[in-house]
Amino acid sequence: MTTATLTVTLTKAGRTKIRYPAALVADTGDRISVRAPWAADGVRDFGFVRFEPGDVFTEHFWRTRWYAVKEVRTGGGVLKGWYCDITRPAVVADGAILVEDLDLDLWVSADGASVLRLDEDEFAASGLAESDPRAAAEAVRALDALAARAHAPGGLTTLLT
């Protein structure tokens, strides 16, 4: 039995930010989960976490929710944490997952002690609130909901089981 491979494409402001192959893990009809190695070149050091070659991302996209949750582990399986992109709901078709990044992000450390709201300045500068007020409101609601879930008992794992 072979594992299905999908192409994940993340766009931002109408441009492709990154595209990479990922192995299908599960598809519930609303949530589609895939696994892929760190797809960018080299190391990305955010200060609070480093993404680097060998890291493995198990990514969860929803067709009806305005976010994606990415569980990040070292190549040896040690959990680093969860990186959450605020996005429009994923479009899944023809072997591809297409998601549009709306600038807002959330980082949750492996122990759940650190929950960081990221890129709120980029979101404010994006002009989305003026060009698409409904999407901007959904994005803010999604970030608030994920942050609240991250602080609740069980954290983000309750979304993924």
C-alpha positions as CSV (number, residue, x, y, z in Angstrom):
1,M,0.0,0.0,0.0
2,T,1.4,3.4,-1.0
3,T,0.8,6.6,0.9
4,A,-0.9,9.4,-1.0
5,T,1.2,12.4,-1.6
6,L,-0.4,15.8,-1.8
7,T,1.1,19.2,-2.8
8,V,0.7,21.8,-0.1
9,T,0.7,25.4,-1.4
10,L,0.7,28.4,1.0
11,T,0.0,31.7,-0.6
12,K,0.1,35.2,0.8
13,A,-1.1,38.4,-0.8
14,G,-1.7,36.6,-4.0
15,R,1.8,35.0,-4.3
16,T,3.0,31.6,-3.6
17,K,5.0,31.7,-0.4
18,I,6.0,28.0,-0.4
19,R,5.0,24.7,-2.1
20,Y,6.0,21.2,-1.0
21,P,5.0,17.6,-1.2
22,A,3.4,16.0,1.9
23,A,2.2,12.5,2.8
24,L,-1.5,12.1,3.6
25,V,-2.0,11.1,7.2
26,A,-5.8,11.4,7.5
27,D,-8.8,13.0,6.0
28,T,-12.0,13.3,8.1
29,G,-13.9,15.2,5.4
30,D,-13.3,18.5,7.3
31,R,-9.8,18.2,8.6
32,I,-7.0,16.9,6.3
33,S,-3.7,16.0,8.0
34,V,-0.4,15.6,6.2
35,R,3.3,15.0,7.2
36,A,6.3,16.6,5.6
37,P,9.9,17.4,6.5
38,W,10.9,21.1,7.0
39,A,10.5,22.4,3.4
40,A,12.4,25.7,3.5
41,D,16.0,26.1,2.8
42,G,18.3,26.0,5.8
43,V,17.5,27.0,9.4
44,R,14.8,29.5,10.4
45,D,15.5,30.8,13.9
46,F,12.6,32.7,15.4
47,G,14.3,33.2,18.8
48,F,11.7,31.1,20.6
49,V,12.1,28.1,18.3
50,R,14.3,26.9,15.4
51,F,13.0,25.1,12.4
52,E,15.8,23.2,10.7
53,P,16.5,20.4,8.3
54,G,15.4,17.1,9.8
55,D,12.4,18.6,11.6
56,V,9.1,16.9,10.8
57,F,5.8,18.8,10.5
58,T,2.4,17.1,11.0
59,E,0.1,19.7,9.5
60,H,-3.7,19.9,10.1
61,F,-5.8,21.9,7.7
62,W,-9.6,22.5,7.9
63,R,-12.0,23.0,5.1
64,T,-14.3,25.0,7.4
65,R,-11.9,26.7,9.9
66,W,-9.7,29.8,9.5
67,Y,-6.5,28.2,10.7
68,A,-3.9,25.4,10.2
69,V,-2.1,23.8,13.1
70,K,1.4,22.4,12.5
71,E,2.9,20.0,15.1
72,V,6.7,20.4,14.9
73,R,9.1,17.6,16.0
74,T,12.8,17.0,15.6
75,G,13.9,14.2,13.3
76,G,14.3,12.2,16.5
77,G,10.6,12.7,17.4
78,V,11.0,15.3,20.2
79,L,8.1,17.7,20.2
80,K,9.1,21.3,19.7
81,G,5.6,22.7,19.8
82,W,2.8,23.9,17.5
83,Y,3.0,26.6,14.9
84,C,-0.5,27.9,13.9
85,D,-1.1,29.8,10.7
86,I,-4.3,31.9,10.5
87,T,-5.6,31.2,7.0
88,R,-8.7,31.1,4.9
89,P,-10.3,27.6,5.0
90,A,-8.2,25.1,3.0
91,V,-9.2,24.2,-0.5
92,V,-8.5,20.5,-1.2
93,A,-8.7,19.3,-4.8
94,D,-6.8,17.3,-7.4
95,G,-4.1,16.1,-5.1
96,A,-3.4,19.6,-3.7
97,I,-4.1,21.6,-0.5
98,L,-4.2,25.3,-1.1
99,V,-4.2,27.7,1.9
100,E,-4.0,31.5,2.0
101,D,-2.0,32.9,4.8
102,L,-3.6,35.9,6.6
103,D,-0.5,37.0,8.4
104,L,-1.5,36.2,12.0
105,D,0.3,33.3,13.7
106,L,0.4,31.6,17.0
107,W,3.3,29.6,18.6
108,V,2.7,27.2,21.5
109,S,5.7,25.6,23.1
110,A,5.8,21.8,23.7
111,D,5.1,22.2,27.4
112,G,2.3,24.7,26.7
113,A,3.9,27.3,28.9
114,S,4.6,29.7,26.1
115,V,1.8,30.9,23.9
116,L,2.9,33.7,21.6
117,R,0.7,35.8,19.3
118,L,2.8,36.7,16.2
119,D,2.7,39.1,13.3
120,E,-0.2,41.2,14.5
121,D,1.7,44.3,13.1
122,E,1.9,42.6,9.7
123,F,-1.8,41.8,9.8
124,A,-2.7,45.4,10.7
125,A,-0.5,46.7,7.8
126,S,-1.9,44.2,5.3
127,G,-5.0,46.3,4.7
128,L,-7.2,43.2,5.0
129,A,-9.5,45.0,7.5
130,E,-10.4,47.5,4.7
131,S,-10.3,45.2,1.7
132,D,-12.1,42.2,3.2
133,P,-13.6,43.1,6.6
134,R,-15.3,39.7,7.0
135,A,-12.0,37.8,6.4
136,A,-10.2,40.1,8.8
137,A,-12.8,39.5,11.5
138,E,-12.7,35.7,11.0
139,A,-8.9,35.9,11.2
140,V,-9.0,37.7,14.6
141,R,-11.6,35.3,15.9
142,A,-9.5,32.3,14.8
143,L,-6.4,33.6,16.5
144,D,-8.4,34.3,19.7
145,A,-10.0,30.9,19.6
146,L,-6.6,29.1,19.1
147,A,-5.0,31.1,21.9
148,A,-7.8,30.3,24.3
149,R,-7.6,26.6,23.3
150,A,-3.8,26.6,23.9
151,H,-4.4,27.9,27.4
152,A,-7.2,25.3,28.2
153,P,-6.6,21.9,29.7
154,G,-5.3,19.6,27.0
155,G,-4.1,22.5,24.9
156,L,-4.1,22.2,21.1
157,T,-4.0,18.4,21.1
158,T,-7.7,18.5,21.8
159,L,-8.2,19.8,18.3
160,L,-6.1,17.0,16.7
161,T,-7.5,13.8,18.2
